[in-house]
Amino acid sequence: MSVNTTSGGERFVRKQDEVDESLEIKTVGLVHLDEFQRTREALLEKQVRASEQAQRKREKKRETNRIQSRKAHKRLSFASDEEQEGNLGPSTGHSQASKIRKSVKDPGVDTSFLPDRQREAEQNSLREELAEEWRQQQEAIKREKLTVEEDCMYRVAKRLLLGLGTVSLGARRNMSIEILPACKGTMSDDVIFTEQLDGTLKVETGSATTKNSLQVAASHLAAGELVALPTETVYGLGACALKSEAVVKIFQAKGRPMDNPLIVHISDRKMLSSILPANFKPSRACTALMNKFWPGPLTLLFPVGAKNGQPSIPSSVTCGQSTVGVRMPSHPIARAIISMTNTPIAAPSANASGKPSPTTAQHVYHDMAQRGVLRYIVDGGECSVGLESTVIDTVTVPDEVRILRPGGISVEAIADALKMECLLAGSIPADHDAVQLRVYGKTMERSATAEQNPTTPGMKYRHYSPEARVLLAQYSRQSDTLYQFLDRRFTSSTDPRHDKQSTARPARNYEQFCIGIMCTIDSSLFSCVTSMLPISLIPWLESGERISPVMSCNAYQICIYSLGSKRTPETAAHRLFDGLRTLDSEVQWKEGKTCDLILVEQISESGIGLAVMNRLEKAATGTIEIGDA
């Protein structure tokens, strides 16, 4: 297309360029990966400068010591010359030596040329102080580096800050719901949702900056590009679900197998109707679950509609299946962006395929920064649920509700919702169209055919695995102690990251292995492990921190990540993926080591514990027992 060369056309082009530049400068809430990278490089330069400064101090101290030594030798040679010029005899020499010895006790006499234990002790103390100062500088640099990696999204520049956190959505028709910011470093901007009479969602913002940031993300998605955005479950890698070329970018960015279907995210019921068959009517059970758990961490399977002879959802999303998983997220940022894009968004977890799902913007950056496929991460703080959504099939068998993947909504909560509508078979009362509730792999047998042609993510491929090997651990009184297990296991010459029979590595002494432990702090396993540690963990427990200090125990380095209390499995769910990632790549192991083995406590499968164990069974390569024997 030719550009209008008239003066009016030129002014229009210049005006458009100014608008584009203004949008780029004023982007709020979108983290530019290049700027984050520059911040990391600046931090590394600061660390190098600090190291050089410490080296210069050491060299200056050594030079000062050499000068003092030369002065001492010179004074001693002067004394010898005076002794020779006076032709001193043996007795006189003895008298001079006596004077020298006596002068040691005289504070007014310079005795720096004589051996002095006190002076040597003072010099040694000074050297230790300098060394300690250098170590403190290095620790400060490390802490600052961690702070930047954890908080850079908030403090790189004020114009990059937007975080909207914990929300409570209970949207009803014509009722406005105010979403309050509750995330560290956020601006005091409000987002207001109003559900219209036609079923669409209207988004209003409390400031122009917030509106601009959401519009930039929405326009980027509408243009067929990828955006990482927060949800209440995990961070998603979003693309327009109606554009096949955009969806393909998701698979390429993640390294995701092309036969693993994606979940489609919507902002309102009208958007759902646009992708379903015109004559489709959801079952009573499906409607009851939507009314109870939407918006929220629940995915439901629906038949794919058709428009002009073509599927309403591209086959790149469904991987050739006749159904598509759909959910309405409750996170305000995700829901607002989807609404402003005015199109369904396909969004799997925003991590490298097979790795633990991301629950913070920093996790997304860690996996995606080097791939060159992602421009923006919308930082909405830490995900409130921490596990992917529950996936339910109500269409394959009309009289069954099949839970294909446990997640943020527990089996018990689903059963209660069906009971409330008299739709759960076997309960009293129960209507004629009541359904059986079945859980895949539990009350419903596994199917090789279903796993080879999955209708939902998480059924076919191994997921959630860090670089270190993961083992499930449970307490058994008569079993080996932790150290007996480690000593017995770390004896082979194979690599524990790849071998399922051993936990040893070829090129390292076994004394250098790093062990991460994830467990609840009031469990028998925790008591068993901590009773053998050389230091008390009471200060750490009282601090409320998730990560313990790194401890050297019986020739191993051990670090514990708290999953909270066994009475609150929701905490374990919230922290699971963060714990795997933290122990695997973020803990500062001594001597720059990396984690070799992560032991994770088995928890009860009641409530959301079923979803936690589902993820751990996919991440782990085996199960062990730890005891007191």
C-alpha distance (Angstrom), angle and dihedral (degrees) to the residues before:
residue distance angle dihedral
M1 . . .
S2 3.82 . .
V3 3.81 119.5 .
N4 3.76 118.2 -122.5
T5 3.82 105.6 -109.0
T6 3.78 95.9 -164.1
S7 3.77 118.3 112.5
G8 3.79 90.8 -107.8
G9 3.82 90.6 52.3
E10 3.79 91.9 49.4
R11 3.77 91.1 51.1
F12 3.80 89.6 50.3
V13 3.82 92.1 51.1
R14 3.79 91.9 47.3
K15 3.79 90.3 48.4
Q16 3.81 90.8 51.3
D17 3.83 90.5 50.3
E18 3.79 89.8 51.3
V19 3.80 90.7 50.5
D20 3.82 91.4 49.6
E21 3.80 91.0 48.7
S22 3.80 91.4 47.5
L23 3.80 91.8 51.4
E24 3.78 90.7 49.9
I25 3.81 92.7 50.4
K26 3.78 95.9 44.1
T27 3.80 96.5 45.7
V28 3.80 107.0 140.2
G29 3.76 125.1 -169.3
L30 3.79 94.7 11.6
V31 3.75 116.9 107.2
H32 3.80 113.7 -142.5
L33 3.78 106.5 -145.7
D34 3.81 94.2 -151.8
E35 3.81 91.2 58.3
F36 3.78 91.5 47.7
Q37 3.80 88.9 51.5
R38 3.80 91.0 51.7
T39 3.79 89.2 52.6
R40 3.80 91.2 52.8
E41 3.82 90.6 49.3
A42 3.80 90.6 50.4
L43 3.79 89.4 52.4
L44 3.81 91.4 51.4
E45 3.80 89.7 50.4
K46 3.80 89.4 51.7
Q47 3.80 89.7 52.2
V48 3.81 91.1 51.0
R49 3.81 90.9 49.3
A50 3.81 91.1 50.5
S51 3.81 90.7 50.6
E52 3.79 91.1 49.6
Q53 3.81 91.1 48.6
A54 3.81 91.0 52.1
Q55 3.81 89.9 48.5
R56 3.81 91.0 51.7
K57 3.82 90.1 51.4
R58 3.79 91.1 52.7
E59 3.80 92.2 48.3
K60 3.82 91.0 48.2
K61 3.80 90.2 51.6
R62 3.80 92.1 49.9
E63 3.81 90.6 49.7
T64 3.84 90.6 50.3
N65 3.80 90.2 52.1
R66 3.83 91.2 50.3
I67 3.81 91.5 51.3
Q68 3.80 92.0 49.6
S69 3.80 90.3 49.1
R70 3.81 92.4 51.9
K71 3.83 90.5 49.9
A72 3.79 90.9 51.4
H73 3.80 92.2 52.1
K74 3.81 90.6 47.9
R75 3.83 92.6 53.3
L76 3.78 90.5 47.9
S77 3.84 91.5 52.0
F78 3.82 90.9 50.3
A79 3.82 90.3 55.2
S80 3.84 90.5 51.4
D81 3.84 91.8 50.8
E82 3.81 92.1 51.9
E83 3.80 90.0 50.3
Q84 3.83 92.1 53.9
E85 3.82 95.2 45.1
G86 3.85 91.3 55.0
N87 3.84 91.9 49.5
L88 3.71 89.4 -128.7
G89 3.78 116.6 -163.7
P90 3.74 127.2 -140.2
S91 3.75 93.3 -88.8
T92 3.79 93.1 47.3
G93 3.80 90.2 48.2
H94 3.75 89.5 51.5
S95 3.80 89.2 51.0
Q96 3.85 90.7 51.0
A97 3.78 90.5 50.1
S98 3.78 89.0 50.8
K99 3.79 89.6 53.4
I100 3.76 90.2 51.5
R101 3.82 91.4 50.5
K102 3.80 91.4 47.5
S103 3.80 91.2 49.2
V104 3.77 89.5 64.4
K105 3.79 87.9 72.2
D106 3.81 93.1 48.0
P107 3.84 109.4 89.2
G108 3.80 90.2 -159.0
V109 3.80 93.4 63.6
D110 3.83 123.4 83.3
T111 3.80 106.7 -120.2
S112 3.82 98.7 164.7
F113 3.83 90.1 117.4
L114 3.81 91.3 61.1
P115 3.83 125.4 80.2
D116 3.81 107.7 -96.3
R117 3.79 122.8 179.9
Q118 3.77 91.8 -162.8
R119 3.81 91.8 53.4
E120 3.80 91.2 47.3
A121 3.81 89.9 50.2
E122 3.80 90.1 50.9
Q123 3.81 91.0 49.8
N124 3.79 91.1 48.5
S125 3.79 89.5 49.1
L126 3.80 89.7 51.0
R127 3.80 91.3 50.7
E128 3.81 90.3 49.8
E129 3.79 90.6 49.5
L130 3.81 90.5 51.8
A131 3.79 90.9 47.6
E132 3.81 91.2 48.4
E133 3.81 90.3 48.8
W134 3.80 89.9 52.3
R135 3.82 91.3 49.0
Q136 3.78 90.8 49.9
Q137 3.80 89.7 51.0
Q138 3.80 89.7 52.2
E139 3.81 91.8 48.7
A140 3.79 90.5 48.4
I141 3.80 89.8 51.9
K142 3.80 90.6 49.9
R143 3.80 91.5 49.2
E144 3.78 90.7 48.2
K145 3.78 90.0 49.3
L146 3.79 91.2 52.4
T147 3.78 90.4 46.0
V148 3.79 90.6 52.8
E149 3.79 92.1 47.5
E150 3.82 91.1 49.0
D151 3.78 99.4 38.7
C152 3.80 107.1 21.7
M153 3.78 90.7 106.1
Y154 3.79 87.3 63.0
R155 3.80 103.4 40.2
V156 3.82 108.8 28.5
A157 3.80 86.4 97.1
K158 3.77 133.0 -23.9
R159 3.75 91.7 -118.3
L160 3.82 89.4 63.3
L161 3.78 95.0 57.2
L162 3.77 123.4 106.8
G163 3.78 123.7 134.5
L164 3.74 128.2 161.2
G165 3.76 112.5 -178.0
T166 3.77 140.0 169.2
V167 3.77 112.6 20.5
S168 3.77 139.6 174.9
L169 3.76 114.1 -144.6
G170 3.76 123.6 -174.7
A171 3.77 98.9 150.2
R172 3.78 118.5 -170.8
R173 3.75 129.4 178.1
N174 3.84 112.4 -71.9
M175 3.82 91.3 0.1
S176 3.81 117.8 125.7
I177 3.79 115.5 -140.6
E178 3.79 118.3 -159.7
I179 3.78 116.8 -147.4
L180 3.77 112.3 -152.1
P181 3.81 122.9 -152.1
A182 3.78 109.9 -115.1
C183 3.79 105.1 161.6
K184 3.81 129.4 105.4
G185 3.78 114.1 -94.3
T186 3.79 96.1 12.2
M187 3.77 127.7 143.2
S188 3.80 118.9 -117.2
D189 3.81 92.9 -106.0
D190 3.80 122.1 137.5
V191 3.79 129.4 -147.8
I192 3.79 116.6 -155.1
F193 3.81 123.7 -161.7
T194 3.80 119.9 -157.8
E195 3.80 118.7 -175.5
Q196 3.80 108.8 -145.3
L197 3.80 128.1 -143.5
D198 3.81 91.0 -105.3
G199 3.83 90.4 57.5
T200 3.79 97.6 -106.3
L201 3.78 123.2 126.8
K202 3.79 120.8 -119.5
V203 3.81 116.6 -154.7
E204 3.79 121.7 -154.3
T205 3.78 125.9 179.1
G206 3.76 131.9 -153.9
S207 3.81 95.4 -136.0
A208 3.78 140.8 27.5
T209 3.81 91.8 -120.1
T210 3.79 93.5 58.0
K211 3.78 91.4 46.3
N212 3.80 90.7 50.2
S213 3.81 93.8 50.8
L214 3.80 93.2 50.7
Q215 3.80 90.9 46.5
V216 3.80 92.1 52.2
A217 3.80 91.0 53.1
A218 3.80 92.2 45.3
S219 3.80 93.6 47.9
H220 3.82 90.6 48.4
L221 3.81 90.0 54.1
A222 3.81 92.3 44.5
A223 3.80 88.7 54.1
G224 3.80 90.1 60.4
E225 3.82 97.1 -101.6
L226 3.81 131.7 128.6
V227 3.80 125.0 -103.1
A228 3.81 126.4 -179.6
L229 3.78 108.9 -138.0
P230 3.81 135.3 176.4
T231 3.78 125.3 -110.7
E232 3.80 130.2 176.0
T233 3.83 90.0 -102.6
V234 3.84 107.2 42.7
Y235 3.80 135.9 -38.0
G236 3.80 112.1 -75.9
L237 3.79 131.4 -146.9
G238 3.79 99.9 -135.5
A239 3.80 132.7 -157.1
C240 3.79 133.9 159.8
A241 3.81 104.9 -80.4
L242 3.82 92.5 -151.2
K243 3.83 95.0 58.4
S244 3.77 113.4 75.3
E245 3.81 93.3 -164.2
A246 3.82 90.0 55.4
V247 3.80 92.4 48.2
V248 3.82 91.4 52.1
K249 3.82 88.3 59.3
I250 3.81 88.6 63.3
F251 3.80 92.2 57.9
Q252 3.79 91.3 46.1
A253 3.81 94.2 47.2
K254 3.81 94.4 49.5
G255 3.80 98.2 35.1
R256 3.80 85.0 -123.7
P257 3.83 121.5 169.8
M258 3.80 110.1 -104.9
D259 3.83 92.7 -129.2
N260 3.82 94.1 60.1
P261 3.85 106.5 97.3
L262 3.79 124.6 -136.0
I263 3.81 131.3 -128.3
V264 3.81 117.0 -121.6
H265 3.81 119.0 -138.4
I266 3.81 123.2 -150.1
S267 3.80 134.7 -176.5
D268 3.84 101.1 -147.1
R269 3.82 144.2 6.7
K270 3.81 93.5 -99.2
M271 3.81 89.8 60.9
L272 3.82 87.7 52.5
S273 3.81 91.4 53.8
S274 3.80 90.7 53.8
I275 3.83 92.8 65.0
L276 3.84 99.5 39.8
P277 3.80 128.1 84.3
A278 3.80 111.3 -85.2
N279 3.81 93.8 -120.1
F280 3.83 96.9 41.8
K281 3.78 117.5 122.0
P282 3.83 118.1 -173.5
S283 3.80 116.5 -125.9
R284 3.79 120.3 -106.5
A285 3.80 90.1 -105.7
C286 3.81 91.8 52.1
T287 3.80 91.7 48.1
A288 3.81 91.7 48.3
L289 3.82 90.9 53.0
M290 3.81 92.5 47.5
N291 3.78 91.5 49.9
K292 3.79 91.9 48.7
F293 3.80 103.8 40.3
W294 3.81 107.4 24.3
P295 2.94 122.3 130.4
G296 3.80 90.5 35.6
P297 3.83 147.2 73.6
L298 3.82 96.8 -47.0
T299 3.83 125.6 112.9
L300 3.81 119.5 -165.5
L301 3.81 126.8 -166.7
F302 3.81 116.8 -125.2
P303 3.82 132.9 177.3
V304 3.80 113.7 -99.7
G305 3.78 115.0 -110.9
A306 3.80 128.2 -142.6
K307 3.81 135.1 -129.9
N308 3.79 123.1 -169.0
G309 3.77 90.3 -13.5
Q310 3.82 93.4 -52.6
P311 3.83 128.2 103.2
S312 3.79 113.0 -96.8
I313 3.81 87.7 -133.4
P314 3.84 117.7 44.5
S315 3.79 117.4 -112.9
S316 3.81 88.0 -120.2
V317 3.83 86.3 73.0
T318 3.82 97.9 43.4
C319 3.83 95.4 34.2
G320 3.80 88.6 -132.8
Q321 3.82 96.0 -50.6
S322 3.81 121.3 137.4
T323 3.82 91.6 -130.8
V324 3.79 134.7 57.2
G325 3.80 129.9 -154.9
V326 3.82 113.1 -124.2
R327 3.78 131.9 -177.0
M328 3.80 138.9 169.1
P329 3.84 110.2 -136.9
S330 3.79 120.1 -141.7
H331 3.80 96.3 -150.1
P332 3.83 106.5 111.2
I333 3.81 96.3 -139.8
A334 3.80 93.9 50.9
R335 3.78 93.9 44.2
A336 3.81 93.2 46.5
I337 3.81 93.6 49.3
I338 3.82 92.2 48.5
S339 3.79 90.5 49.8
M340 3.81 92.9 48.3
T341 3.82 90.8 47.3
N342 3.82 87.3 52.1
T343 3.77 91.6 -149.4
P344 3.83 135.8 89.7
I345 3.82 113.3 -94.1
A346 3.80 123.7 -142.4
A347 3.79 106.9 -146.2
P348 3.81 127.1 168.6
S349 3.80 118.7 175.8
A350 3.82 111.9 -59.8
N351 3.81 97.3 -122.7
A352 3.76 137.7 99.3
S353 3.80 107.0 -78.9
G354 3.80 112.7 -88.3
K355 3.80 95.8 16.1
P356 3.83 126.5 109.8
S357 3.78 111.7 -73.4
P358 3.84 116.7 -102.6
T359 3.79 119.2 -110.1
T360 3.82 97.4 174.0
A361 3.80 134.6 43.1
Q362 3.82 88.3 -113.7
H363 3.81 90.1 60.4
V364 3.81 89.4 54.3
Y365 3.78 91.3 49.0
H366 3.81 91.2 49.8
D367 3.81 91.9 55.8
M368 3.80 101.3 34.9
A369 3.82 108.3 31.6
Q370 3.78 95.9 87.0
R371 3.79 96.1 43.4
G372 3.79 96.1 73.2
V373 3.80 93.3 -141.2
L374 3.79 103.3 102.9
R375 3.79 128.5 66.5
Y376 3.77 104.2 173.6
I377 3.79 137.1 38.7
V378 3.78 114.2 -173.4
D379 3.81 104.2 -146.8
G380 3.78 112.8 -144.6
G381 3.79 97.9 160.8
E382 3.80 126.1 -111.8
C383 3.81 117.0 -17.8
S384 3.80 111.7 -106.6
V385 3.84 98.4 -142.4
G386 3.80 100.4 32.2
L387 3.83 97.2 -159.2
E388 3.78 130.7 80.2
S389 3.80 121.7 -96.1
T390 3.79 126.4 -80.1
V391 3.83 110.3 -103.9
I392 3.83 118.6 -145.6
D393 3.80 131.6 -175.6
T394 3.81 115.5 -154.3
V395 3.84 98.0 157.2
T396 3.82 107.3 58.9
V397 3.83 95.1 65.2
P398 3.84 111.4 20.5
D399 3.81 95.9 -150.9
E400 3.81 95.5 47.6
V401 3.80 136.9 72.4
R402 3.79 105.8 -153.9
I403 3.80 120.8 -162.6
L404 3.80 102.3 -152.0
R405 3.81 95.8 175.4
P406 3.82 126.1 16.8
G407 3.78 114.4 -135.1
G408 3.78 145.5 134.3
I409 3.84 93.4 -17.0
S410 3.81 112.0 61.8
V411 3.79 126.2 -134.4
E412 3.80 88.9 -116.8
A413 3.82 92.0 55.0
I414 3.80 91.2 50.0
A415 3.81 91.2 49.8
D416 3.80 90.8 49.8
A417 3.81 91.4 50.7
L418 3.81 91.0 52.4
K419 3.81 91.7 46.1
M420 3.78 91.0 53.8
E421 3.81 88.4 60.0
C422 3.85 93.5 41.3
L423 3.81 88.5 -114.9
L424 3.82 101.8 122.2
A425 3.80 113.1 98.9
G426 3.79 112.7 -128.0
S427 3.79 94.5 26.6
I428 3.78 124.1 108.2
P429 2.95 117.6 -90.9
A430 3.80 103.8 23.9
D431 3.81 127.3 169.6
H432 3.79 125.0 -132.7
D433 3.82 91.2 -100.5
A434 3.81 94.4 51.7
V435 3.81 115.2 141.1
Q436 3.78 137.8 -141.4
L437 3.81 115.0 -114.1
R438 3.80 111.7 -139.1
V439 3.81 131.9 177.3
Y440 3.80 119.6 -149.1
G441 3.80 110.9 -116.2
K442 3.82 92.2 10.9
T443 3.80 115.7 53.2
M444 3.79 90.0 1.0
E445 3.80 120.7 59.2
R446 3.76 119.7 -119.1
S447 3.79 116.4 -105.4
A448 3.79 123.1 -146.5
T449 3.81 89.4 -158.4
A450 3.81 92.4 52.7
E451 3.80 91.5 48.0
Q452 3.81 92.8 49.6
N453 3.82 90.8 50.0
P454 3.82 102.9 29.4
T455 3.79 120.9 -165.4
T456 3.80 91.8 -161.9
P457 3.81 137.6 28.6
G458 3.79 119.5 -90.2
M459 3.81 98.7 37.7
K460 3.81 102.9 94.2
Y461 3.80 112.5 24.9
R462 3.78 134.4 57.4
H463 3.79 110.6 -106.0
Y464 3.77 145.4 -178.8
S465 3.83 97.2 35.1
P466 3.83 121.3 150.7
E467 3.81 122.3 -157.2
A468 3.81 92.0 -96.8
R469 3.77 118.5 74.3
V470 3.83 114.6 -99.4
L471 3.80 124.5 -146.0
L472 3.80 127.9 -178.5
A473 3.81 112.5 -127.2
Q474 3.79 130.7 -161.2
Y475 3.78 131.6 178.5
S476 3.82 119.8 -106.3
R477 3.81 117.7 168.3
Q478 3.81 96.9 -143.3
S479 3.82 96.8 44.3
D480 3.80 128.7 100.6
T481 3.77 118.9 -71.4
L482 3.78 118.3 -111.6
Y483 3.80 93.1 -97.9
Q484 3.80 93.6 45.9
F485 3.79 88.5 53.3
L486 3.81 92.8 47.9
D487 3.81 93.9 46.3
R488 3.79 90.9 48.5
R489 3.80 94.2 47.2
F490 3.80 100.5 42.5
T491 3.78 96.5 66.4
S492 3.80 104.9 88.3
S493 3.80 126.0 89.8
T494 3.76 95.4 -128.7
D495 3.78 130.2 102.1
P496 3.82 114.6 -100.9
R497 3.78 91.5 -151.2
H498 3.79 91.0 67.6
D499 3.81 108.5 16.8
K500 3.80 118.5 80.9
Q501 3.80 95.6 -161.2
S502 3.80 100.9 53.6
T503 3.77 140.7 34.2
A504 3.79 98.1 -153.9
R505 3.78 129.5 110.8
P506 3.83 124.8 -143.2
A507 3.79 104.9 -133.8
R508 3.80 101.5 41.2
N509 3.75 136.6 77.2
Y510 3.80 110.6 -115.1
E511 3.80 89.7 -123.1
Q512 3.80 89.0 70.9
F513 3.80 99.6 59.1
C514 3.81 118.9 126.3
I515 3.82 118.3 -144.4
G516 3.81 124.8 -165.4
I517 3.81 120.0 -162.2
M518 3.83 124.6 -164.2
C519 3.79 115.0 -168.9
T520 3.79 145.0 132.1
I521 3.79 113.4 -90.3
D522 3.81 96.3 -128.8
S523 3.80 98.7 49.3
S524 3.81 129.9 108.4
L525 3.79 89.5 -117.3
F526 3.82 91.3 57.8
S527 3.82 91.7 49.1
C528 3.79 90.8 47.8
V529 3.80 93.3 51.1
T530 3.80 98.7 41.4
S531 3.81 94.1 47.1
M532 3.80 87.9 68.6
L533 3.79 96.9 47.9
P534 3.83 119.1 106.5
I535 3.83 95.4 -132.0
S536 3.77 135.6 49.4
L537 3.79 116.8 -104.4
I538 3.80 94.8 -161.8
P539 3.83 93.6 104.4
W540 3.80 89.8 51.2
L541 3.80 92.8 47.8
E542 3.80 91.2 48.7
S543 3.81 91.0 50.3
G544 3.81 91.8 61.0
E545 3.80 91.4 -135.9
R546 3.80 117.4 150.5
I547 3.81 96.2 -140.4
S548 3.80 124.2 58.9
P549 3.81 124.1 -146.6
V550 3.80 115.6 -85.5
M551 3.82 106.4 -99.2
S552 3.80 129.2 -162.0
C553 3.79 106.7 -138.3
N554 3.81 127.3 169.3
A555 3.80 91.2 -22.1
Y556 3.83 93.4 -48.0
Q557 3.78 132.4 103.4
I558 3.81 110.5 -130.9
C559 3.80 130.1 -171.5
I560 3.82 125.1 178.7
Y561 3.82 124.8 -149.9
S562 3.81 113.9 -160.5
L563 3.81 119.2 -130.7
G564 3.79 90.4 -170.8
S565 3.79 122.0 -119.6
K566 3.80 124.7 -19.9
R567 3.82 86.0 -128.9
T568 3.82 90.6 65.4
P569 3.82 109.4 50.6
E570 3.81 88.2 170.1
T571 3.82 87.3 73.5
A572 3.80 91.0 53.0
A573 3.81 89.5 50.5
H574 3.80 91.5 47.9
R575 3.83 92.9 50.6
L576 3.81 102.0 35.0
F577 3.81 101.5 96.6
D578 3.80 93.2 35.6
G579 3.81 89.5 53.8
L580 3.80 93.8 51.6
R581 3.79 91.2 48.7
T582 3.81 94.9 43.4
L583 3.80 95.9 51.7
D584 3.79 92.1 41.4
S585 3.79 100.5 50.6
E586 3.82 114.8 -4.2
V587 3.81 107.5 52.7
Q588 3.81 112.4 99.3
W589 3.80 98.7 -126.7
K590 3.78 115.3 -167.0
E591 3.81 118.6 -92.3
G592 3.80 90.1 14.9
K593 3.81 94.0 -73.6
T594 3.81 124.1 158.8
C595 3.78 128.1 -132.8
D596 3.81 114.9 -86.9
L597 3.80 103.5 -179.1
I598 3.82 135.5 18.1
L599 3.80 119.0 -161.8
V600 3.82 113.6 -161.3
E601 3.79 123.2 -167.7
Q602 3.78 117.9 -121.5
I603 3.80 111.4 -122.8
S604 3.79 133.6 -163.6
E605 3.81 115.0 -77.0
S606 3.78 93.2 -137.5
G607 3.79 116.9 116.4
I608 3.79 114.3 -14.2
G609 3.81 87.8 -12.7
L610 3.82 87.2 88.1
A611 3.80 90.3 62.1
V612 3.82 91.6 46.0
M613 3.80 92.0 53.0
N614 3.82 90.7 44.5
R615 3.82 89.3 59.7
L616 3.80 94.1 42.7
E617 3.79 93.3 50.2
K618 3.81 88.6 55.5
A619 3.82 92.6 47.0
A620 3.82 98.3 43.3
T621 3.80 128.5 78.1
G622 3.79 96.9 -158.7
T623 3.80 149.6 -14.5
I624 3.82 129.1 -107.3
E625 3.81 137.1 -176.8
I626 3.80 123.1 -131.4
G627 3.81 121.4 -165.6
D628 3.80 147.3 152.3
A629 3.79 99.7 -94.4
